Amino acid sequence: MRHAAVKRRRGHVRAGHGPRPDIQGLRALAVGIVVIYHLRPEALPGGFVGVDVFFVVSGFLIIGSLAREAARNASISVLDFYTRRIRRLFPASAVVLVAVLAGAVLLLAPSRWQNISSDVLFSLLQVQNWHQALSAVSYAGATQEVSPLQHFWSLAVEEQFYLVIPFFFLGLVAAAHAAGQKAGRFIVPALSVTALASFIYSIYLSGHEHTIAYFATTTRIWELAVGGLAALLPTLLKGSARLASLSGWLGVSAIVVPAFLFSTDMAFPGSIAAIPVLGTAILLRTGTLSMAVPWSASRFLGIRPMTFVGDVSYSLYLWHWPVIVFAVALLGRAPRISEALLLAVVSLALAAASYYLVEQRFRHHSGQADWRTYRRVYAMALCVALVVSGAAWAPWQVIEFKRAQLSTELSDHDYPGAQAWSARPAAVPAGLPVRPDPSVAMQDVPATSVGACGVYDPALVPDTDCWFGSTADQGAPVVVVVGDSHAGQFVDPLIAVSKHIPLRIHAMVRNGCPFALAPPRSAATVYTNCPAQNAVTAEKIAAAKPDLVLVAGMRETGYRKALGWSWGPDAPLLDGYVQSLSALRAAGLRVAVIADLPYPHGNPVECVQKHADGDACATPASEALASGEDALVSAAGRINGVEVVDLSRFFCREGLCPAVIGNVLVYRDNHMTNTFAKSLGPDLAVALGLS
């Protein structure tokens, strides 16, 4: 969301056609929808359409202004354009970025500092949307793990668009000059073609890659372009104020109704995004004419309470999400209604302070812009960017210092981990700090986390890659590890075994893809590529004739908790496992499956950071082990000769599954820390008959 760098007077906006207080009210409506959605998503499941409203408003003001400048002057002052945007947007966002960093250090667990430091840089560089898209982050609502800067994705979309649009108009001016035509004749056709192309691509990508489509700049260009067209196309309702008023209420309905009826499960922003986008365009286009009618939507949107919220809407958008995320982290749950109201008031107060103390101090400039003004503004932006980057670097380096400990071999005597619960239990020295340090636990990952070995694709990864252990000994037995990221956890224990017993390990692990011939599905997508790749992988394994195939994977309930994925009744996970395991056994291979690990409650890493006694973070065994059918184990029971290894005794005892065992942190999320996984090596070797 962004607001235009436009002239204001008493809270009113000029879009080239006189004062438009209704535009400020429209901003208030948009930001109100977004804030309610983030506070109580169940009350307004489609509240994310408020961002689309902002895109259209921004296009109406910015593109409209640039188009008129290009038509009037046959040129555009690029420096002046970016100077206005920096003054308008950068100071307030920089204050929020620094405040979020301070809040993270003071209020959040150190394990989150590096991620937030990274998000500060992504937000500062205006690429947060692509970071979110490629991280496959859900935008459905705040949880304790959600970034307090996730909402900067929409700001990034606009700024990426506005990095290009001045040159788009300059290109049209040059083309018009070459053709001996006025620049204005080229603008609407070119903008229309751009909008149509982006809209078609948005429909396509929303149906195929829902998460990427939501955050991608290319799927949102048409929304900004529609706003620009609304500013440039002639109105069809000239002289009919009553018809314009009716159209205005239709536009409001096209925004408000989707806020109640849409959801994140839909293929958005595909074709359905046209409803709020066109509704906003109608409101913008008919607003001037309908202001003469007392009962019009534009008159309602133009009342002072609405225009006040519209004035502070940019700052309100910036502040509300960090306030919510920090509150959820401190409460450990979603806010109740009374708490949500308080958070809304706090957000509005911060927004008002930001508007009057920061936005207004920087946005206005008296006199004509000159080179001295440009130098001052760009120098200010550079200095502020360096300060924010430096602030982000500090907590990052604190954690980097602790991360260096991960490369240090731990003493088995001091940190026995799972060996503390082995058949011949090792002694556990008291008074030692937990390892890995919880602040870097998320980086204590297996060997398959590097390169393509955690996203194994049989068509892309050569058969010579992703080998570990005694790789120089061609006569050593070969163990193939196959499955999802829960299978990848057992690569390093086998590597540890290979230091004492010759063993070559071939990892064929694909995160988020259990080794089954049935496709997982989210609310919007069926991931057919997963079983297709597994079928090819099974053929490769059968042809290679390894000494052992080790299969592991997260239970379906785990996928539902972690990713919102499931398997349909037409292709259940159990049947998919039966097919893949049967193919391996039919090739005469020895196959062993590992029962999925107990699923911890909440966030064990942050809990251990808060409580020195790891026992306080234990999950009741009845909860950790009662996570539904383990389809992999059930499938093994249906196929003759498939072995089953159950390691749950190394995680749970006397009704509890602790977060720390043998001075070692057990989990980093629903995965083991690699340090604890390696401590399972000796007993895993015994269970598999390797020692």
C-alpha positions as CSV (number, residue, x, y, z in Angstrom):
1,M,0.0,0.0,0.0
2,R,1.2,3.4,-0.8
3,H,-0.1,6.9,-1.0
4,A,0.6,9.3,-3.7
5,A,2.9,12.3,-3.4
6,V,0.2,14.8,-4.1
7,K,-0.7,18.2,-2.9
8,R,-3.1,18.4,0.0
9,R,-5.1,21.1,1.6
10,R,-7.0,20.5,4.9
11,G,-6.8,16.7,4.3
12,H,-8.1,16.9,0.8
13,V,-6.4,15.4,-2.2
14,R,-5.8,16.9,-5.7
15,A,-5.8,14.4,-8.6
16,G,-5.7,16.9,-11.3
17,H,-9.4,17.7,-11.0
18,G,-9.9,19.7,-7.8
19,P,-10.2,18.7,-4.1
20,R,-11.3,15.0,-3.6
21,P,-11.9,14.4,0.1
22,D,-13.7,11.2,-0.9
23,I,-10.3,9.7,-1.9
24,Q,-9.1,10.1,1.6
25,G,-12.2,8.4,2.8
26,L,-11.7,5.6,0.3
27,R,-8.2,5.1,1.8
28,A,-9.8,5.0,5.3
29,L,-12.2,2.3,4.1
30,A,-9.3,0.3,2.6
31,V,-7.0,0.5,5.6
32,G,-9.9,-0.2,8.0
33,I,-10.7,-3.4,6.1
34,V,-7.1,-4.5,6.2
35,V,-6.7,-3.7,9.9
36,I,-9.9,-5.6,10.8
37,Y,-8.8,-8.5,8.7
38,H,-5.4,-8.7,10.4
39,L,-6.9,-8.4,13.9
40,R,-9.9,-10.7,13.4
41,P,-9.5,-12.6,10.1
42,E,-12.5,-14.8,10.9
43,A,-14.7,-11.7,11.0
44,L,-13.5,-10.4,7.6
45,P,-11.8,-13.3,5.7
46,G,-11.5,-11.3,2.5
47,G,-10.1,-8.1,4.1
48,F,-7.0,-8.4,2.1
49,V,-8.8,-6.7,-0.8
50,G,-8.1,-3.4,1.0
51,V,-4.6,-3.6,-0.4
52,D,-6.1,-3.9,-3.9
53,V,-8.1,-0.7,-3.2
54,F,-4.8,1.1,-2.4
55,F,-3.2,-0.1,-5.6
56,V,-6.0,1.3,-7.7
57,V,-6.0,4.6,-5.7
58,S,-2.3,4.9,-6.1
59,G,-2.5,4.3,-9.9
60,F,-5.3,6.8,-10.2
61,L,-3.2,9.5,-8.6
62,I,0.3,8.7,-9.7
63,I,-0.2,7.4,-13.2
64,G,-2.8,10.0,-13.8
65,S,-0.4,12.7,-12.7
66,L,2.5,11.3,-14.8
67,A,0.3,10.9,-17.8
68,R,-0.9,14.5,-17.7
69,E,2.7,15.7,-17.2
70,A,3.8,13.6,-20.2
71,A,1.0,14.9,-22.4
72,R,1.4,18.5,-21.3
73,N,5.2,18.8,-21.4
74,A,6.2,15.9,-23.8
75,S,8.5,14.9,-21.0
76,I,8.7,13.8,-17.3
77,S,11.0,15.0,-14.6
78,V,12.2,11.6,-13.3
79,L,14.4,13.2,-10.6
80,D,11.5,15.3,-9.4
81,F,9.2,12.2,-9.4
82,Y,11.5,10.1,-7.2
83,T,12.3,13.1,-5.0
84,R,8.6,13.4,-4.2
85,R,8.2,9.7,-3.5
86,I,11.3,9.6,-1.2
87,R,10.0,12.6,0.8
88,R,6.5,11.2,1.0
89,L,7.3,7.5,1.8
90,F,10.8,6.9,3.1
91,P,11.0,8.7,6.4
92,A,7.9,7.0,7.9
93,S,8.9,3.6,6.7
94,A,12.4,4.0,8.1
95,V,11.1,4.9,11.5
96,V,8.9,1.8,11.5
97,L,11.8,-0.4,10.4
98,V,14.0,0.8,13.3
99,A,11.2,0.5,15.7
100,V,10.6,-3.1,14.7
101,L,14.2,-3.9,15.1
102,A,14.2,-2.4,18.6
103,G,11.0,-4.3,19.4
104,A,12.4,-7.6,18.2
105,V,15.5,-7.2,20.4
106,L,13.5,-6.2,23.4
107,L,10.4,-8.4,23.1
108,L,11.2,-11.4,20.8
109,A,13.3,-14.5,21.3
110,P,16.9,-14.2,19.8
111,S,16.1,-17.1,17.5
112,R,14.0,-14.6,15.5
113,W,16.5,-11.7,15.3
114,Q,18.2,-12.8,12.1
115,N,15.0,-13.4,10.2
116,I,13.7,-10.0,11.2
117,S,17.1,-8.3,10.4
118,S,16.8,-9.9,6.9
119,D,13.3,-8.7,6.6
120,V,14.4,-5.1,7.4
121,L,16.8,-5.3,4.5
122,F,14.3,-6.8,2.2
123,S,11.8,-4.1,3.1
124,L,14.4,-1.4,2.8
125,L,15.4,-2.6,-0.7
126,Q,11.7,-2.9,-1.7
127,V,11.8,-6.6,-2.5
128,Q,9.8,-8.0,0.4
129,N,7.1,-9.3,-1.9
130,W,9.5,-11.6,-3.8
131,H,11.0,-12.7,-0.5
132,Q,7.5,-13.7,0.7
133,A,6.6,-15.3,-2.7
134,L,9.8,-17.5,-2.8
135,S,9.5,-18.3,0.9
136,A,5.9,-19.6,0.3
137,V,4.7,-17.7,3.4
138,S,1.0,-17.7,4.1
139,Y,-0.6,-14.2,4.5
140,A,-3.7,-15.6,6.2
141,G,-2.9,-14.0,9.6
142,A,-0.5,-13.3,12.4
143,T,1.1,-16.1,14.4
144,Q,4.0,-16.0,16.8
145,E,6.4,-16.9,13.9
146,V,5.1,-14.4,11.3
147,S,7.4,-11.5,10.4
148,P,6.4,-8.1,11.7
149,L,7.4,-6.7,8.4
150,Q,5.6,-9.1,6.1
151,H,3.1,-6.4,5.2
152,F,5.9,-4.4,3.4
153,W,5.3,-6.7,0.4
154,S,2.6,-4.4,-1.0
155,L,4.9,-1.4,-0.6
156,A,7.5,-3.2,-2.6
157,V,5.0,-4.0,-5.4
158,E,4.2,-0.3,-5.8
159,E,7.8,0.9,-5.7
160,Q,9.0,-1.7,-8.2
161,F,6.2,-0.6,-10.5
162,Y,7.1,3.1,-10.0
163,L,10.7,2.4,-10.7
164,V,9.6,1.6,-14.3
165,I,6.5,3.7,-15.0
166,P,8.3,7.1,-15.5
167,F,10.5,5.4,-18.2
168,F,7.4,3.8,-19.7
169,F,5.9,7.3,-20.2
170,L,9.2,8.6,-21.5
171,G,9.2,5.8,-24.0
172,L,5.7,6.7,-25.2
173,V,6.8,10.3,-25.5
174,A,9.7,9.3,-27.7
175,A,7.5,7.0,-29.8
176,A,4.9,9.8,-30.3
177,H,7.6,12.3,-31.2
178,A,9.0,9.8,-33.8
179,A,5.6,9.3,-35.3
180,G,4.9,13.0,-35.3
181,Q,2.0,12.6,-32.9
182,K,1.1,14.1,-29.5
183,A,2.2,11.9,-26.6
184,G,-1.3,11.8,-25.1
185,R,-2.6,9.7,-28.0
186,F,-0.3,6.8,-27.1
187,I,-0.9,6.7,-23.4
188,V,-4.3,5.2,-22.9
189,P,-3.8,2.4,-25.6
190,A,-0.4,1.5,-24.2
191,L,-1.7,1.5,-20.6
192,S,-4.7,-0.6,-21.6
193,V,-2.5,-3.2,-23.3
194,T,-0.3,-3.4,-20.3
195,A,-3.2,-3.8,-18.0
196,L,-4.7,-6.6,-20.1
197,A,-1.4,-8.5,-20.3
198,S,-0.9,-8.3,-16.6
199,F,-4.5,-9.3,-15.9
200,I,-4.3,-12.4,-18.1
201,Y,-1.0,-13.4,-16.5
202,S,-2.6,-12.9,-13.0
203,I,-5.4,-15.3,-13.9
204,Y,-2.9,-17.8,-15.2
205,L,-0.4,-17.7,-12.3
206,S,-3.1,-17.5,-9.6
207,G,-4.4,-20.9,-10.9
208,H,-1.0,-22.5,-11.0
209,E,1.2,-20.9,-8.3
210,H,-1.2,-19.3,-5.8
211,T,1.3,-18.0,-3.3
212,I,3.7,-16.6,-5.8
213,A,0.8,-14.9,-7.7
214,Y,-0.4,-13.2,-4.5
215,F,2.9,-11.4,-3.9
216,A,4.3,-11.0,-7.5
217,T,4.6,-7.5,-9.0
218,T,3.6,-8.8,-12.4
219,T,0.2,-10.0,-11.2
220,R,-0.6,-6.6,-9.7
221,I,0.4,-4.2,-12.4
222,W,-3.0,-4.3,-14.0
223,E,-4.6,-3.0,-10.7
224,L,-2.4,0.1,-10.7
225,A,-3.0,0.5,-14.5
226,V,-6.8,0.3,-14.0
227,G,-6.4,3.2,-11.5
228,G,-4.5,5.1,-14.1
229,L,-7.1,4.5,-16.8
230,A,-9.8,5.6,-14.4
231,A,-8.0,8.9,-14.1
232,L,-7.6,9.3,-17.9
233,L,-10.7,7.8,-19.6
234,P,-13.7,10.1,-20.0
235,T,-16.6,9.4,-17.8
236,L,-19.8,7.9,-19.3
237,L,-22.0,9.6,-16.7
238,K,-21.5,13.3,-17.5
239,G,-24.3,15.4,-16.0
240,S,-26.0,12.6,-14.2
241,A,-25.2,13.1,-10.5
242,R,-27.8,10.6,-9.3
243,L,-26.6,7.9,-11.6
244,A,-23.1,8.6,-10.5
245,S,-24.2,8.3,-6.9
246,L,-25.8,4.9,-7.5
247,S,-22.6,3.8,-9.3
248,G,-20.6,4.9,-6.3
249,W,-22.6,2.7,-3.9
250,L,-22.1,-0.1,-6.3
251,G,-18.4,0.5,-6.1
252,V,-18.5,0.5,-2.3
253,S,-20.4,-2.8,-2.4
254,A,-17.8,-4.3,-4.8
255,I,-15.2,-3.6,-2.1
256,V,-17.1,-4.4,1.1
257,V,-18.9,-7.6,0.0
258,P,-15.7,-9.4,-1.1
259,A,-14.2,-8.4,2.2
260,F,-16.8,-10.7,3.8
261,L,-17.0,-13.4,1.2
262,F,-13.5,-13.8,-0.2
263,S,-10.8,-15.9,1.5
264,T,-7.1,-16.8,1.1
265,D,-8.2,-20.2,-0.3
266,M,-9.3,-18.5,-3.5
267,A,-7.1,-18.1,-6.6
268,F,-6.3,-14.5,-5.8
269,P,-5.5,-12.0,-7.4
270,G,-7.0,-13.8,-10.5
271,S,-10.2,-12.8,-12.2
272,I,-12.0,-12.4,-8.9
273,A,-9.8,-9.4,-8.0
274,A,-11.5,-7.5,-10.8
275,I,-14.5,-7.0,-8.5
276,P,-12.9,-4.8,-5.8
277,V,-10.5,-3.3,-8.4
278,L,-13.3,-2.2,-10.8
279,G,-15.4,-1.1,-7.8
280,T,-12.6,1.2,-6.6
281,A,-12.2,2.5,-10.2
282,I,-16.0,3.3,-10.3
283,L,-15.8,5.2,-7.0
284,L,-12.8,7.2,-8.2
285,R,-14.3,8.0,-11.6
286,T,-17.7,9.1,-10.3
287,G,-16.6,10.8,-7.1
288,T,-16.5,14.4,-8.4
289,L,-19.9,14.2,-10.0
290,S,-21.7,12.4,-7.1
291,M,-20.4,14.8,-4.5
292,A,-23.3,17.0,-5.3
293,V,-25.8,14.4,-4.0
294,P,-26.2,14.4,-0.2
295,W,-26.7,10.6,0.0
296,S,-23.8,9.6,-2.2
297,A,-21.0,7.3,-1.2
298,S,-18.5,10.0,-2.0
299,R,-20.2,12.4,0.4
300,F,-20.0,9.8,3.1
301,L,-16.4,9.0,2.4
302,G,-15.6,12.7,2.5
303,I,-16.7,13.3,6.1
304,R,-14.0,14.4,8.5
305,P,-13.6,11.2,10.5
306,M,-13.0,9.3,7.3
307,T,-10.6,11.8,5.8
308,F,-8.6,11.9,9.1
309,V,-8.1,8.1,9.0
310,G,-7.3,8.5,5.3
311,D,-4.7,11.2,6.1
312,V,-2.9,8.8,8.5
313,S,-3.7,5.6,6.5
314,Y,-0.1,5.2,5.2
315,S,1.3,5.3,8.7
316,L,-1.6,3.2,10.0
317,Y,-0.8,0.5,7.5
318,L,2.9,0.7,8.4
319,W,2.3,0.4,12.2
320,H,-0.7,-1.9,12.6
321,W,0.9,-5.1,11.5
322,P,4.0,-4.9,13.8
323,V,1.7,-4.0,16.7
324,I,-0.4,-7.1,16.1
325,V,2.6,-9.4,15.6
326,F,4.3,-8.3,18.7
327,A,1.1,-8.6,20.7
328,V,0.5,-12.1,19.5
329,A,4.1,-13.0,20.4
330,L,3.6,-11.7,23.9
331,L,0.2,-13.1,24.4
332,G,1.0,-16.4,22.9
333,R,-2.4,-16.4,21.1
334,A,-4.6,-14.4,18.9
335,P,-6.1,-11.2,20.6
336,R,-9.6,-11.3,22.0
337,I,-12.1,-8.7,20.9
338,S,-11.3,-6.3,23.7
339,E,-7.6,-6.7,23.1
340,A,-8.1,-6.3,19.3
341,L,-9.9,-3.0,19.9
342,L,-7.0,-1.8,22.1
343,L,-4.4,-2.8,19.5
344,A,-6.4,-0.8,16.9
345,V,-6.4,2.3,19.1
346,V,-2.6,1.9,19.8
347,S,-2.0,1.5,16.0
348,L,-4.1,4.6,15.3
349,A,-2.2,6.6,17.9
350,L,1.2,5.6,16.5
351,A,-0.1,6.4,13.0
352,A,-1.2,9.9,14.0
353,A,2.1,10.5,15.7
354,S,4.0,9.3,12.7
355,Y,1.9,11.4,10.4
356,Y,2.3,14.7,12.2
357,L,5.9,14.2,13.5
358,V,7.4,12.4,10.5
359,E,5.3,12.4,7.3
360,Q,4.3,16.1,7.4
361,R,7.8,17.3,8.4
362,F,9.4,15.7,5.3
363,R,6.8,15.6,2.6
364,H,6.3,19.3,1.8
365,H,8.9,21.5,0.1
366,S,8.4,25.2,-0.7
367,G,9.6,26.5,-4.0
368,Q,10.8,24.9,-7.2
369,A,12.9,21.7,-6.9
370,D,16.5,22.2,-8.1
371,W,19.7,20.2,-8.0
372,R,20.4,21.3,-4.5
373,T,17.1,19.9,-3.4
374,Y,17.7,16.7,-5.2
375,R,21.1,16.2,-3.7
376,R,19.8,16.9,-0.2
377,V,16.9,14.4,-0.5
378,Y,18.9,11.7,-2.1
379,A,21.7,12.1,0.4
380,M,19.1,12.0,3.3
381,A,17.7,8.7,1.8
382,L,21.2,7.2,1.5
383,C,22.2,8.2,5.1
384,V,18.9,6.9,6.5
385,A,19.3,3.6,4.6
386,L,22.8,3.2,6.0
387,V,21.6,3.8,9.5
388,V,18.8,1.3,9.1
389,S,21.1,-1.3,7.6
390,G,23.6,-0.8,10.4
391,A,20.8,-1.3,12.9
392,A,19.8,-4.5,11.2
393,W,23.4,-5.7,11.1
394,A,23.9,-5.5,14.9
395,P,21.4,-8.2,16.0
396,W,22.4,-10.3,13.0
397,Q,26.0,-10.3,14.1
398,V,25.1,-11.3,17.7
399,I,23.5,-14.4,16.3
400,E,26.3,-15.0,13.8
401,F,28.7,-15.2,16.8
402,K,26.5,-17.9,18.4
403,R,26.1,-19.7,15.0
404,A,29.8,-20.2,14.8
405,Q,29.4,-22.7,17.7
406,L,27.4,-25.0,15.3
407,S,30.6,-25.9,13.5
408,T,32.3,-26.9,16.7
409,E,32.2,-30.6,17.6
410,L,30.5,-31.1,20.9
411,S,31.8,-33.5,23.5
412,D,29.8,-36.7,23.7
413,H,30.5,-36.7,27.4
414,D,29.0,-33.3,28.0
415,Y,26.3,-33.4,25.3
416,P,25.2,-37.0,24.9
417,G,21.8,-36.1,23.5
418,A,19.8,-39.2,22.6
419,Q,22.5,-41.4,24.1
420,A,21.2,-40.2,27.5
421,W,18.2,-42.5,26.8
422,S,20.0,-45.3,25.1
423,A,20.0,-48.9,26.3
424,R,23.3,-48.1,28.1
425,P,22.5,-44.5,29.1
426,A,25.3,-41.9,29.1
427,A,25.7,-39.6,32.1
428,V,24.4,-36.1,31.7
429,P,26.6,-33.4,33.3
430,A,24.6,-30.7,35.1
431,G,24.9,-27.0,34.7
432,L,25.9,-26.8,31.1
433,P,24.2,-24.5,28.6
434,V,21.9,-26.1,26.0
435,R,23.4,-26.9,22.6
436,P,22.7,-25.8,20.0
437,D,22.0,-22.4,21.4
438,P,18.3,-21.8,20.8
439,S,19.0,-18.5,19.1
440,V,20.6,-20.5,16.2
441,A,18.6,-23.7,16.4
442,M,16.9,-22.9,13.1
443,Q,20.2,-23.0,11.4
444,D,21.2,-26.4,12.9
445,V,20.1,-28.2,9.8
446,P,21.1,-31.4,8.0
447,A,23.5,-31.8,5.1
448,T,20.5,-32.0,2.7
449,S,19.7,-28.3,3.4
450,V,22.6,-27.2,1.1
451,G,22.1,-26.9,-2.7
452,A,19.7,-29.1,-4.5
453,C,19.9,-32.0,-2.1
454,G,16.9,-30.9,-0.2
455,V,14.8,-30.2,-3.3
456,Y,15.8,-33.4,-5.1
457,D,14.4,-33.6,-8.6
458,P,15.4,-36.8,-10.5
459,A,15.2,-34.9,-13.8
460,L,17.6,-32.1,-12.6
461,V,19.9,-33.6,-10.0
462,P,22.7,-35.8,-11.4
463,D,23.0,-39.3,-10.0
464,T,26.5,-38.4,-8.9
465,D,25.3,-35.6,-6.6
466,C,24.1,-35.8,-2.9
467,W,26.4,-38.6,-1.8
468,F,27.7,-38.5,1.7
469,G,29.8,-40.7,4.1
470,S,32.5,-43.0,2.8
471,T,32.3,-41.7,-0.7
472,A,35.8,-42.7,-1.6
473,D,35.2,-46.3,-0.7
474,Q,33.3,-47.7,-3.7
475,G,32.9,-51.1,-2.0
476,A,31.1,-49.6,1.0
477,P,27.4,-50.5,1.4
478,V,25.0,-48.0,-0.1
479,V,22.0,-46.6,1.8
480,V,19.5,-44.5,-0.1
481,V,17.5,-42.0,2.0
482,V,14.3,-41.0,0.4
483,G,11.3,-38.9,1.5
484,D,10.6,-35.4,2.6
485,S,12.5,-33.1,5.1
486,H,11.7,-35.5,7.9
487,A,13.7,-38.1,5.9
488,G,16.5,-35.7,5.4
489,Q,17.0,-35.6,9.2
490,F,18.5,-39.1,9.1
491,V,21.2,-38.3,6.6
492,D,23.6,-36.8,9.2
493,P,23.1,-39.7,11.8
494,L,24.2,-42.0,9.0
495,I,27.1,-39.8,8.1
496,A,28.1,-40.0,11.8
497,V,27.9,-43.8,11.6
498,S,30.1,-43.8,8.4
499,K,33.0,-42.4,10.5
500,H,33.2,-45.8,12.2
501,I,31.6,-48.2,9.6
502,P,32.1,-47.8,5.9
503,L,28.9,-46.5,4.5
504,R,27.9,-44.5,1.5
505,I,24.7,-42.5,1.8
506,H,22.7,-41.2,-1.2
507,A,20.1,-38.6,-0.3
508,M,17.1,-38.4,-2.6
509,V,15.1,-36.0,-0.4
510,R,12.6,-33.4,-1.5
511,N,11.2,-31.2,1.2
512,G,7.5,-31.1,1.4
513,C,7.2,-34.2,-0.8
514,P,6.6,-37.6,1.0
515,F,7.7,-40.6,-1.0
516,A,4.2,-41.5,-2.1
517,L,2.5,-41.8,-5.4
518,A,-0.5,-39.7,-4.3
519,P,-0.5,-35.9,-4.6
520,P,-0.7,-33.6,-1.6
521,R,-3.1,-30.7,-1.9
522,S,-3.6,-27.3,-0.3
523,A,-6.9,-25.4,-0.5
524,A,-6.0,-24.0,-3.9
525,T,-3.5,-26.4,-5.4
526,V,-2.9,-30.1,-6.1
527,Y,0.8,-30.8,-6.2
528,T,0.9,-33.4,-9.0
529,N,4.6,-32.9,-9.6
530,C,5.4,-34.6,-6.2
531,P,4.1,-38.1,-7.1
532,A,5.4,-37.8,-10.7
533,Q,8.9,-37.1,-9.4
534,N,8.6,-39.9,-6.9
535,A,7.7,-42.4,-9.6
536,V,10.9,-41.5,-11.5
537,T,12.9,-41.6,-8.2
538,A,11.6,-45.1,-7.5
539,E,12.7,-46.3,-10.9
540,K,16.2,-44.8,-10.4
541,I,16.5,-46.5,-7.0
542,A,15.4,-49.9,-8.4
543,A,17.9,-49.6,-11.1
544,A,20.8,-48.7,-8.7
545,K,20.2,-51.7,-6.5
546,P,21.4,-50.1,-3.2
547,D,21.9,-52.2,-0.1
548,L,19.2,-50.4,1.9
549,V,16.4,-47.9,1.1
550,L,15.5,-45.8,4.1
551,V,12.1,-44.1,3.9
552,A,10.8,-41.5,6.3
553,G,8.2,-38.7,6.2
554,M,5.9,-36.5,8.2
555,R,2.5,-37.7,9.1
556,E,-0.5,-36.2,7.3
557,T,-1.6,-34.4,10.5
558,G,1.8,-32.8,10.6
559,Y,1.4,-31.5,7.0
560,R,-2.0,-30.2,8.0
561,K,-0.6,-28.3,10.9
562,A,2.5,-27.0,9.3
563,L,1.4,-26.3,5.7
564,G,-2.3,-26.8,5.5
565,W,-1.9,-29.7,3.2
566,S,-3.8,-33.0,3.0
567,W,-4.6,-35.9,0.7
568,G,-8.0,-36.4,-0.8
569,P,-10.2,-39.5,-0.5
570,D,-9.5,-40.3,-4.2
571,A,-5.7,-40.5,-3.6
572,P,-5.0,-41.1,0.1
573,L,-1.5,-40.9,1.4
574,L,-1.6,-44.5,2.6
575,D,-2.3,-45.9,-0.9
576,G,0.4,-43.6,-2.3
577,Y,2.9,-45.1,0.1
578,V,1.8,-48.7,-0.7
579,Q,2.4,-48.1,-4.3
580,S,5.9,-46.6,-3.9
581,L,7.1,-49.1,-1.3
582,S,5.7,-52.0,-3.4
583,A,7.7,-50.8,-6.4
584,L,10.9,-50.9,-4.3
585,R,10.2,-54.4,-2.9
586,A,9.3,-55.7,-6.3
587,A,12.8,-54.8,-7.4
588,G,14.1,-57.0,-4.6
589,L,15.4,-54.2,-2.4
590,R,15.7,-54.1,1.3
591,V,13.4,-51.4,2.6
592,A,13.1,-49.9,6.0
593,V,10.8,-47.1,7.1
594,I,11.2,-44.9,10.2
595,A,8.0,-44.0,12.1
596,D,7.5,-40.3,12.3
597,L,8.8,-38.5,15.3
598,P,6.6,-37.1,18.1
599,Y,5.2,-33.7,17.1
600,P,6.1,-31.0,19.7
601,H,3.6,-28.5,21.0
602,G,4.0,-24.8,20.2
603,N,7.5,-23.4,19.6
604,P,10.0,-25.4,21.6
605,V,12.9,-23.2,20.7
606,E,11.3,-20.0,22.0
607,C,10.1,-21.9,25.1
608,V,13.6,-23.0,26.0
609,Q,14.8,-19.5,25.5
610,K,12.3,-18.3,28.0
611,H,12.7,-21.1,30.5
612,A,16.2,-22.2,31.7
613,D,14.7,-25.5,32.7
614,G,13.9,-27.4,29.4
615,D,11.4,-29.6,31.3
616,A,9.0,-26.7,31.4
617,C,8.8,-27.0,27.6
618,A,8.0,-30.7,27.4
619,T,5.0,-31.9,25.4
620,P,2.7,-34.5,27.0
621,A,3.3,-37.8,25.2
622,S,-0.4,-38.3,24.8
623,E,-0.4,-35.1,22.7
624,A,2.9,-35.5,20.9
625,L,2.3,-39.2,19.9
626,A,-1.5,-38.9,19.2
627,S,-1.1,-37.2,15.9
628,G,-3.2,-39.5,13.7
629,E,-2.3,-42.4,11.6
630,D,1.3,-42.7,10.4
631,A,0.4,-43.7,6.8
632,L,4.0,-44.8,6.1
633,V,4.0,-47.3,9.0
634,S,0.6,-48.5,8.0
635,A,1.7,-49.0,4.4
636,A,4.8,-50.9,5.6
637,G,2.5,-53.3,7.4
638,R,0.7,-54.1,4.2
639,I,3.8,-55.1,2.3
640,N,5.8,-58.2,3.1
641,G,9.4,-57.6,4.1
642,V,9.3,-53.9,4.8
643,E,11.0,-53.2,8.1
644,V,9.8,-50.6,10.6
645,V,12.0,-48.6,13.0
646,D,10.4,-46.7,15.8
647,L,12.6,-44.2,17.6
648,S,10.0,-42.6,19.8
649,R,11.6,-44.1,23.0
650,F,14.4,-41.6,22.5
651,F,12.0,-38.7,22.6
652,C,9.4,-39.5,25.2
653,R,9.5,-41.0,28.7
654,E,7.2,-41.2,31.6
655,G,4.4,-39.5,29.7
656,L,6.5,-36.5,28.6
657,C,8.5,-35.5,25.5
658,P,11.1,-33.0,26.7
659,A,12.5,-30.2,24.6
660,V,16.0,-30.8,25.9
661,I,17.5,-34.3,26.3
662,G,21.1,-35.0,27.3
663,N,21.9,-31.2,27.3
664,V,20.9,-31.1,23.6
665,L,17.9,-29.1,22.2
666,V,15.7,-31.7,20.6
667,Y,13.7,-29.7,18.1
668,R,14.1,-26.6,15.9
669,D,10.4,-26.7,14.9
670,N,8.7,-29.9,13.9
671,H,12.2,-31.1,12.9
672,M,15.0,-32.3,15.1
673,T,18.0,-30.1,15.5
674,N,20.9,-31.7,13.6
675,T,22.9,-31.9,16.8
676,F,20.2,-34.2,18.4
677,A,19.7,-36.1,15.1
678,K,23.4,-37.0,15.0
679,S,23.3,-38.3,18.6
680,L,20.8,-40.9,17.3
681,G,23.4,-42.4,15.0
682,P,24.6,-45.3,17.1
683,D,21.1,-46.6,17.9
684,L,19.9,-46.0,14.4
685,A,22.8,-48.1,13.1
686,V,21.8,-50.9,15.5
687,A,18.1,-50.7,14.5
688,L,19.0,-51.0,10.9
689,G,21.6,-53.8,11.4
690,L,24.4,-51.7,10.1
691,S,26.7,-52.2,13.1
